[in-house]
Amino acid sequence: MSHILIVLIVIGLVFRKPLGRMLARQFPDRAGRHRVVGTVIVAFALVIVIRLAALFWN
């Protein structure tokens, strides 16, 4: 359950205005920004999957 909260917090932080402006400066095109946000979300999802696999491995 805490993993879901972490992912939601990260998504919330990504879409905040200061970070959004920084991403907009770094990646002026919308597709580039979406790729970065998608990469962050996928990275967190992979961490969650790996932690769950380790939990149920034993």
Rosetta blueprint (number, residue, H / E / L):
1 M L
2 S H
3 H H
4 I H
5 L H
6 I H
7 V H
8 L H
9 I H
10 V H
11 I H
12 G H
13 L H
14 V H
15 F L
16 R L
17 K H
18 P H
19 L H
20 G H
21 R H
22 M H
23 L H
24 A H
25 R H
26 Q H
27 F L
28 P L
29 D L
30 R H
31 A H
32 G H
33 R H
34 H H
35 R H
36 V H
37 V H
38 G H
39 T H
40 V H
41 I H
42 V H
43 A H
44 F H
45 A H
46 L H
47 V H
48 I H
49 V H
50 I H
51 R H
52 L H
53 A H
54 A H
55 L H
56 F H
57 W H
58 N L
